[in-house]
Amino acid sequence: MEIITLSVDDIPAAIDLIWTVFDEFEGPDYSTEGVKEFRRSINQETLTGMVERGEMRLWGCNVNGQLAGVIATRGADHISLLFVRKENHRQGIARTLFDRVVMECRDQNGVNRITVNSSPYAVEVYHRLGFVDTDTEKTINGIRFTPMEYLITA
């Protein structure tokens, strides 16, 4: 298992992984509007622009030479994407990717928490990572999510 910082050149493979996992695990919990909104926001042009402008950072986990999981942050402290291929679930990939984000946040002065808007499918995953709900489930533009946070300790 190898964690790497993804470059603009890696975005097509990351998008392929994200859409595959979304369609299987997330999409069934969303309305047609929510699926369209997700697909509108996760595409080559949007992600490339965000990475190039420094608005988003992406990391990947390679297992046996294949991209098995991705995590992305917007700003220094908000997880915007966390997806792991079905065949790689329950192998510690989400934990390892999250630990990388925590390490990056610790390196930032003044960052003492990480936030996420968890999809219904991932709420329990985030709870296992140590996140707590900060509000009840919301729906915006068809996207269902529960706001959560993780407090970084020394």
C-alpha positions in Angstrom: 0.0 0.0 0.0 1.5 3.3 -1.1 0.0 6.8 -0.5 0.9 9.3 -3.2 0.0 12.9 -3.9 -2.0 12.9 -7.1 -1.1 15.3 -10.0 -3.3 16.7 -12.7 -2.2 13.7 -14.9 -3.7 11.4 -12.3 -7.2 13.0 -12.3 -8.7 10.9 -15.0 -8.0 7.7 -13.1 -9.2 9.3 -9.9 -12.5 10.4 -11.6 -13.0 6.9 -12.9 -12.6 5.4 -9.4 -14.9 8.0 -7.9 -17.7 7.5 -10.4 -17.5 3.7 -10.2 -17.7 3.8 -6.4 -20.3 6.5 -6.4 -22.6 4.6 -8.8 -22.4 1.5 -6.7 -22.6 2.8 -3.1 -23.7 6.5 -3.1 -25.9 7.0 -6.1 -28.7 4.7 -4.9 -29.2 7.0 -1.9 -29.5 10.1 -4.0 -32.3 11.6 -6.1 -31.9 12.1 -9.8 -31.1 15.7 -9.1 -28.4 14.7 -6.6 -26.7 12.3 -9.0 -26.7 15.0 -11.8 -25.3 17.5 -9.3 -22.5 15.1 -8.3 -21.6 14.3 -11.9 -21.6 18.0 -12.7 -19.2 18.8 -10.0 -16.8 15.8 -10.4 -15.3 16.1 -13.8 -11.9 16.6 -15.4 -12.2 20.3 -16.0 -13.5 21.2 -12.5 -11.0 19.0 -10.6 -8.0 20.1 -12.7 -8.9 23.7 -12.2 -9.2 23.3 -8.5 -5.9 21.4 -8.2 -4.1 23.9 -10.4 -5.4 26.9 -8.4 -4.4 25.2 -5.1 -8.0 24.9 -3.9 -7.9 21.1 -3.7 -5.3 18.5 -2.9 -5.7 14.9 -3.9 -4.0 11.8 -2.6 -4.3 8.3 -3.8 -3.6 4.8 -2.5 -2.0 2.4 -4.8 -2.3 -1.3 -4.1 -0.4 -3.7 -6.4 0.1 -0.8 -8.9 -3.7 0.0 -9.1 -5.3 3.1 -7.7 -7.5 1.7 -4.9 -8.6 4.8 -3.1 -8.6 8.6 -3.3 -9.1 11.4 -0.8 -9.3 15.1 -1.5 -9.3 18.2 0.7 -10.7 21.6 -0.1 -8.7 24.2 1.7 -6.5 22.9 4.5 -9.2 21.2 6.6 -12.3 20.0 4.7 -12.5 16.5 3.2 -14.4 16.8 -0.1 -13.9 13.3 -1.5 -13.1 9.9 0.0 -13.7 6.8 -2.2 -12.2 3.3 -2.0 -12.8 0.6 -4.7 -15.2 -2.2 -3.6 -12.6 -4.9 -3.8 -10.4 -2.8 -1.5 -12.9 -2.2 1.3 -12.0 -3.2 4.8 -8.2 -3.1 4.1 -7.4 0.1 6.0 -7.2 2.2 2.9 -9.7 4.9 4.0 -7.9 5.0 7.4 -4.5 5.3 5.8 -5.6 8.1 3.4 -7.3 9.9 6.3 -4.2 9.6 8.4 -2.3 11.4 5.6 -4.7 14.3 5.7 -4.4 14.5 9.5 -0.6 14.6 9.1 -0.9 17.4 6.5 -3.3 19.3 8.8 -0.9 19.0 11.7 1.8 20.6 9.5 -0.5 23.7 9.0 -0.4 26.2 11.8 -3.7 26.7 13.5 -5.6 23.7 11.9 -7.2 21.9 14.8 -10.1 20.2 13.2 -11.1 18.5 9.9 -14.7 18.8 8.6 -16.6 16.7 6.1 -20.1 16.5 4.7 -20.6 12.8 4.8 -22.9 11.0 2.4 -25.4 8.6 4.0 -23.3 5.6 3.0 -20.1 6.9 4.6 -21.5 8.1 7.9 -20.4 5.0 9.8 -17.0 5.0 8.1 -16.4 8.6 9.3 -17.6 7.6 12.8 -15.0 4.8 12.9 -12.4 7.4 11.9 -13.3 9.5 14.9 -15.7 12.1 13.4 -18.8 13.3 15.2 -21.9 14.7 13.7 -22.3 18.5 14.1 -25.8 18.7 12.7 -28.5 16.5 11.2 -28.7 15.3 7.7 -29.2 18.0 5.1 -30.1 18.0 1.4 -28.8 20.7 -1.0 -29.3 20.4 -4.8 -30.3 16.8 -4.2 -27.0 15.9 -2.4 -27.7 14.3 1.0 -25.0 14.8 3.7 -24.4 14.9 7.4 -22.0 17.6 8.6 -19.2 16.2 10.7 -15.9 17.1 12.3 -12.8 15.5 13.6 -10.8 17.3 16.3 -7.0 17.0 15.8 -5.1 16.2 19.0 -1.4 16.7 19.5 
